[in-house]
Amino acid sequence: MYVDTEFVADDVTSNATNVTKQMIIKEYKKIGEGAFGTVTQAKLLDGTVWLGPYAIKKVPAQTEYKSRELEILRLTNHPNIITLEHFFTHKSPKDGKIYQHLAMECLPQTLQFEIRLHYSNKLELPLKHIKLYTYQIARAMMYLHALGICHRDIKPSNILIDPSTGILKICDFGSAKRLEPRQPSVAYICSRYYRAPELIVGCQYYSTQIDIWGLGCVFAEMLLGKAIFQGDDPILQLREICKLLGPPNKSFIYNSNPKYDGPLYSKPLFNGTTTARFQKILGNAGSKGIDLLMRVLVFEPERRSSPRRILAHEFFDDLRNDTQFVPRGSSTPVPLPKLFNFSSFELDVIGELREAIAAN
């Protein structure tokens, strides 16, 4: 059970206005915990007005990890990315250490919770919901990748949703990084089940396309109710991927990491074609969904669809033509969230695909 905690923070800065002032912080519920620190639900008292509720992520200050996440959240402004509202530092009375606090908007639950809820009740997530959520993940990626930002930990627990409105926002930018051309990055990144194959074999010069692999894994998980690739260690993770895609091309291995000396799984682990394998395992996506999955779950990162091409895919025509969906637990349709309110920056990225993506 979480005990309410109140404390005074002297340097609460509004991300919107850059104004810094003293506020009282009231934490009343623990939301999550990880290697990074904790996330609590809290309100902020600004004079006589309570602001929030917010999700406050607390991480040790004076680390590269902390400053990178704050820097990225201060830069981003997008409907499908969590909004940073305030930030401040505070010395913990428990251990005497200074912690960076990031106060972000709150959404009711994670996509992981939604998937598990359906799976545990032996229900399938409706295909319209899967389209709605996959589209919004791709839209967030189009924006992030255009800024050179790679999230590097796309998975259902890092995706927040409001099931009543269908709104989705990507959160937890603790692993995110702006990738620089020809600059190495650590390969041991992303949670194992969602780790792109080039990372598994040790690639250090990867691109934002590792996030696209993560999107494909999340899409597949919504269809299956569980993670599609579940290896007990990184090498067995590659074997699980080969069970669906077939053996990796030797040029893929060489281009990813010329020094890789692990197993290549060069003999097919299944009979028949890769397409037939996709249809067998992910058939409830329908022919358009399978086509999209086969464009995303590809060994070679340069062959994976870009976010804007994902948005233009005919799998999402349903969202362009029918402006309603039925939320979980309801029998009454409600309007879809705004999916086509593109900023001028997004429209520049979309380019010639504008007509294909926009609502009909």
C-alpha positions as CSV (number, residue, x, y, z in Angstrom):
1,M,0.0,0.0,0.0
2,Y,1.3,3.5,-0.9
3,V,1.4,6.1,1.8
4,D,0.6,9.7,0.7
5,T,3.7,11.9,0.6
6,E,3.8,15.7,0.7
7,F,6.8,17.8,0.2
8,V,7.9,21.3,-0.9
9,A,9.8,21.7,-4.2
10,D,11.5,25.0,-4.7
11,D,12.3,24.8,-8.4
12,V,9.2,23.6,-10.2
13,T,9.5,24.7,-13.8
14,S,6.6,24.8,-16.2
15,N,7.6,23.2,-19.5
16,A,5.0,25.4,-21.3
17,T,6.1,28.8,-19.8
18,N,9.6,28.2,-18.4
19,V,8.5,29.9,-15.2
20,T,10.0,28.4,-12.1
21,K,8.3,28.6,-8.7
22,Q,7.9,26.9,-5.4
23,M,5.0,24.3,-5.2
24,I,3.8,21.6,-2.8
25,I,3.9,18.1,-4.3
26,K,1.3,15.5,-3.1
27,E,2.1,12.0,-4.2
28,Y,-0.7,9.5,-3.5
29,K,-0.3,6.4,-5.7
30,K,2.5,4.4,-7.1
31,I,2.1,3.7,-10.8
32,G,5.3,1.9,-11.7
33,E,8.8,1.0,-10.8
34,G,11.8,0.0,-12.8
35,A,15.6,0.2,-13.1
36,F,15.3,3.9,-13.7
37,G,13.4,4.7,-10.5
38,T,9.7,5.1,-9.7
39,V,6.5,6.6,-11.2
40,T,3.9,8.0,-8.9
41,Q,0.5,9.7,-9.4
42,A,0.6,13.2,-7.9
43,K,-0.9,16.7,-7.8
44,L,1.0,20.0,-7.6
45,L,-0.3,22.9,-5.4
46,D,0.4,26.2,-7.2
47,G,-0.6,28.9,-4.8
48,T,-4.2,27.8,-4.0
49,V,-4.8,25.8,-7.1
50,W,-4.2,22.0,-7.4
51,L,-2.8,21.0,-10.7
52,G,-2.9,17.5,-12.1
53,P,-3.2,14.6,-11.7
54,Y,0.3,14.0,-13.2
55,A,2.5,10.9,-13.5
56,I,5.7,11.9,-11.8
57,K,8.8,9.9,-12.9
58,K,11.7,10.2,-10.4
59,V,15.2,9.4,-11.6
60,P,18.6,10.1,-10.0
61,A,19.9,13.5,-11.1
62,Q,23.4,14.1,-12.5
63,T,23.2,11.2,-15.0
64,E,23.3,11.2,-18.8
65,Y,20.1,9.1,-18.7
66,K,18.2,11.8,-16.8
67,S,19.4,14.8,-18.9
68,R,18.7,13.0,-22.2
69,E,15.1,12.2,-21.3
70,L,14.4,15.7,-20.0
71,E,16.0,17.2,-23.1
72,I,13.9,15.1,-25.5
73,L,10.6,15.7,-23.6
74,R,11.2,19.4,-23.6
75,L,11.7,19.3,-27.4
76,T,8.7,17.1,-28.4
77,N,5.2,18.4,-28.9
78,H,2.9,15.8,-30.5
79,P,-0.6,14.4,-29.9
80,N,0.7,10.8,-29.7
81,I,3.7,11.6,-27.4
82,I,3.3,12.1,-23.6
83,T,3.5,15.8,-22.6
84,L,5.9,17.0,-20.0
85,E,4.1,19.5,-17.9
86,H,6.6,20.4,-15.1
87,F,10.0,19.3,-13.9
88,F,12.0,19.9,-10.7
89,T,14.7,18.4,-8.5
90,H,14.3,17.3,-4.9
91,K,16.5,15.7,-2.3
92,S,15.0,12.4,-1.0
93,P,14.7,12.2,2.8
94,K,15.2,8.4,2.5
95,D,18.7,8.3,1.0
96,G,19.8,11.9,0.8
97,K,20.2,11.8,-3.0
98,I,18.9,14.4,-5.4
99,Y,16.3,13.2,-7.9
100,Q,15.0,14.7,-11.1
101,H,11.2,14.7,-11.2
102,L,9.3,14.7,-14.5
103,A,5.7,15.6,-14.1
104,M,3.8,14.3,-17.2
105,E,0.2,14.0,-18.2
106,C,-1.7,11.0,-17.0
107,L,-3.5,8.4,-19.1
108,P,-5.7,5.7,-17.6
109,Q,-3.6,2.6,-18.6
110,T,-1.0,1.0,-20.7
111,L,-1.5,-0.9,-23.9
112,Q,0.1,-3.9,-22.1
113,F,-2.8,-3.9,-19.6
114,E,-5.4,-3.7,-22.4
115,I,-3.8,-6.7,-24.3
116,R,-3.6,-8.8,-21.2
117,L,-7.1,-8.0,-20.1
118,H,-8.5,-9.3,-23.4
119,Y,-6.1,-12.3,-23.5
120,S,-6.9,-13.3,-19.9
121,N,-10.6,-13.2,-20.7
122,K,-10.0,-15.2,-23.9
123,L,-11.1,-12.3,-26.1
124,E,-9.5,-10.8,-29.2
125,L,-8.8,-7.1,-29.3
126,P,-11.1,-5.8,-32.0
127,L,-9.3,-5.2,-35.3
128,K,-10.6,-1.6,-35.4
129,H,-8.8,-1.0,-32.1
130,I,-5.6,-2.6,-33.3
131,K,-5.7,-0.3,-36.4
132,L,-6.4,2.7,-34.3
133,Y,-3.5,2.0,-31.9
134,T,-1.0,0.9,-34.5
135,Y,-1.7,4.0,-36.6
136,Q,-1.1,6.3,-33.7
137,I,2.2,4.6,-32.8
138,A,3.3,5.0,-36.4
139,R,2.3,8.7,-36.4
140,A,4.4,9.3,-33.2
141,M,7.3,7.5,-34.9
142,M,7.1,9.6,-38.0
143,Y,7.4,12.8,-35.8
144,L,10.2,11.4,-33.6
145,H,12.2,10.0,-36.5
146,A,12.0,13.2,-38.4
147,L,13.7,14.9,-35.4
148,G,16.3,12.2,-35.5
149,I,15.0,10.7,-32.2
150,C,15.0,7.0,-31.7
151,H,12.8,5.8,-28.8
152,R,14.8,2.5,-28.4
153,D,12.3,0.8,-26.1
154,I,9.0,0.4,-28.0
155,K,6.8,-2.1,-26.1
156,P,3.2,-2.3,-24.9
157,S,4.1,-1.2,-21.3
158,N,5.7,2.1,-22.7
159,I,2.5,3.0,-24.6
160,L,-0.3,4.7,-22.8
161,I,-4.0,4.6,-23.9
162,D,-7.4,5.9,-22.9
163,P,-9.7,3.0,-23.9
164,S,-12.8,5.3,-23.7
165,T,-11.5,7.8,-26.3
166,G,-9.0,5.6,-28.2
167,I,-6.2,8.1,-27.6
168,L,-2.6,6.7,-27.5
169,K,0.6,8.3,-26.4
170,I,4.2,6.9,-26.3
171,C,5.9,7.4,-23.0
172,D,9.2,6.5,-21.2
173,F,11.9,8.2,-23.1
174,G,14.6,7.0,-20.7
175,S,16.3,5.0,-23.4
176,A,15.6,7.5,-26.2
177,K,18.5,9.1,-28.1
178,R,19.1,11.4,-31.1
179,L,21.0,9.2,-33.4
180,E,24.0,10.9,-35.2
181,P,25.2,9.6,-38.6
182,R,28.3,7.4,-38.3
183,Q,28.3,7.6,-34.5
184,P,28.1,4.2,-32.7
185,S,25.3,3.5,-30.2
186,V,25.0,0.7,-27.7
187,A,23.5,-2.5,-29.2
188,Y,22.2,-3.8,-25.9
189,I,19.1,-1.7,-26.0
190,C,15.3,-2.4,-26.2
191,S,13.6,-5.1,-24.1
192,R,14.5,-8.5,-25.5
193,Y,11.1,-9.5,-27.0
194,Y,11.0,-6.3,-29.0
195,R,14.7,-6.0,-29.9
196,A,15.3,-5.7,-33.7
197,P,17.5,-8.5,-35.2
198,E,20.3,-6.2,-36.1
199,L,20.7,-5.3,-32.4
200,I,20.6,-9.0,-31.4
201,V,23.7,-9.7,-33.6
202,G,25.5,-6.7,-32.1
203,C,25.0,-3.8,-34.6
204,Q,26.2,-0.5,-33.2
205,Y,25.4,1.7,-36.2
206,Y,21.7,1.2,-36.4
207,S,18.9,3.6,-37.4
208,T,15.5,4.7,-36.2
209,Q,14.2,1.6,-38.0
210,I,14.8,-0.4,-34.8
211,D,11.6,1.3,-33.6
212,I,9.7,0.1,-36.6
213,W,10.6,-3.5,-35.7
214,G,9.2,-2.7,-32.2
215,L,6.0,-1.4,-33.8
216,G,5.7,-4.6,-35.7
217,C,6.1,-6.6,-32.5
218,V,3.5,-4.6,-30.7
219,F,1.1,-4.9,-33.7
220,A,1.5,-8.7,-33.6
221,E,1.1,-8.8,-29.9
222,M,-2.3,-7.0,-30.1
223,L,-3.3,-9.7,-32.6
224,L,-2.0,-12.7,-30.5
225,G,-2.5,-11.5,-27.0
226,K,1.1,-12.3,-26.1
227,A,4.6,-11.3,-27.4
228,I,5.2,-12.9,-30.8
229,F,8.9,-13.5,-30.3
230,Q,9.8,-14.9,-26.8
231,G,13.4,-16.1,-26.6
232,D,14.9,-17.1,-23.3
233,D,18.1,-15.3,-24.1
234,P,19.3,-13.0,-27.0
235,I,20.5,-15.8,-29.2
236,L,17.3,-17.8,-28.7
237,Q,15.4,-14.6,-29.5
238,L,17.0,-14.7,-33.0
239,R,15.8,-18.3,-33.3
240,E,12.2,-17.2,-32.5
241,I,12.4,-14.6,-35.2
242,C,13.8,-17.1,-37.7
243,K,10.8,-19.3,-37.0
244,L,8.6,-16.7,-38.6
245,L,10.9,-15.0,-41.1
246,G,13.1,-17.8,-42.2
247,P,16.9,-17.7,-42.0
248,P,18.6,-14.3,-42.1
249,N,20.6,-13.4,-45.2
250,K,24.4,-13.5,-44.7
251,S,24.7,-10.0,-46.1
252,F,22.3,-8.8,-43.3
253,I,24.5,-10.4,-40.7
254,Y,27.7,-8.9,-42.2
255,N,26.2,-5.4,-42.6
256,S,24.9,-5.5,-39.0
257,N,28.1,-6.8,-37.4
258,P,31.0,-8.3,-39.4
259,K,32.4,-9.8,-36.2
260,Y,29.2,-11.7,-35.3
261,D,30.1,-15.3,-34.6
262,G,26.9,-16.7,-33.1
263,P,24.4,-19.1,-34.7
264,L,23.0,-18.2,-38.1
265,Y,20.0,-20.6,-38.1
266,S,20.7,-21.0,-41.8
267,K,18.3,-23.9,-42.3
268,P,14.6,-23.0,-42.3
269,L,12.8,-23.9,-39.1
270,F,9.5,-24.4,-40.9
271,N,8.0,-25.9,-44.1
272,G,6.4,-23.8,-46.8
273,T,6.7,-20.0,-47.6
274,T,7.2,-17.1,-45.3
275,T,3.9,-15.7,-46.5
276,A,2.1,-18.9,-45.5
277,R,3.8,-18.7,-42.1
278,F,2.6,-15.2,-41.5
279,Q,-0.9,-16.2,-42.6
280,K,-0.9,-19.2,-40.2
281,I,0.3,-17.3,-37.1
282,L,-1.2,-13.8,-37.8
283,G,-4.2,-14.6,-40.0
284,N,-6.6,-12.6,-37.9
285,A,-4.9,-9.4,-39.2
286,G,-6.6,-10.1,-42.6
287,S,-4.8,-9.9,-45.9
288,K,-4.1,-6.1,-45.6
289,G,-2.8,-6.5,-42.0
290,I,-0.5,-9.4,-43.1
291,D,0.8,-7.3,-46.0
292,L,1.7,-4.5,-43.5
293,L,3.3,-6.9,-41.0
294,M,5.5,-8.4,-43.8
295,R,6.7,-4.9,-44.7
296,V,7.6,-4.1,-41.1
297,L,8.9,-7.4,-39.7
298,V,11.9,-7.6,-42.1
299,F,15.5,-8.5,-41.3
300,E,17.0,-5.7,-43.3
301,P,16.3,-2.3,-41.6
302,E,16.4,-0.4,-44.9
303,R,13.6,-2.6,-46.3
304,R,11.3,-2.0,-43.4
305,S,8.5,0.5,-44.2
306,S,9.0,4.1,-43.0
307,P,6.4,5.6,-40.7
308,R,4.8,7.7,-43.4
309,R,4.4,4.6,-45.7
310,I,2.9,2.7,-42.8
311,L,0.4,5.5,-42.3
312,A,-0.5,5.4,-46.0
313,H,-1.0,1.6,-46.0
314,E,-4.5,0.4,-47.0
315,F,-4.8,-1.5,-43.7
316,F,-5.8,1.9,-42.2
317,D,-8.4,2.8,-44.8
318,D,-11.0,1.8,-42.3
319,L,-9.9,4.7,-40.1
320,R,-10.1,7.1,-43.1
321,N,-13.6,6.0,-44.1
322,D,-15.4,5.3,-40.8
323,T,-15.0,8.0,-38.1
324,Q,-16.3,5.9,-35.2
325,F,-15.3,3.0,-33.0
326,V,-16.9,1.2,-30.0
327,P,-14.8,1.4,-26.8
328,R,-14.3,-1.6,-24.6
329,G,-17.2,-2.2,-22.3
330,S,-19.6,-0.1,-24.4
331,S,-22.1,-0.8,-27.1
332,T,-22.3,2.7,-28.3
333,P,-19.9,4.0,-31.0
334,V,-18.0,7.2,-30.2
335,P,-15.9,9.4,-32.6
336,L,-12.4,8.4,-33.3
337,P,-9.7,10.7,-31.8
338,K,-8.2,13.2,-34.2
339,L,-5.9,11.2,-36.5
340,F,-5.4,13.6,-39.4
341,N,-4.8,16.9,-37.7
342,F,-1.2,17.1,-39.0
343,S,1.1,20.0,-38.2
344,S,2.9,21.7,-41.0
345,F,6.1,19.9,-39.8
346,E,4.2,16.5,-40.2
347,L,2.9,17.5,-43.6
348,D,6.4,18.3,-44.8
349,V,7.5,14.8,-43.7
350,I,4.5,13.2,-45.3
351,G,5.2,14.9,-48.6
352,E,3.6,13.3,-51.7
353,L,1.7,10.8,-49.5
354,R,-0.6,13.4,-48.2
355,E,-3.6,12.3,-50.2
356,A,-3.1,8.7,-49.4
357,I,-2.9,9.3,-45.7
358,A,-5.6,11.9,-45.1
359,A,-9.2,11.0,-44.4
360,N,-11.4,10.6,-47.5
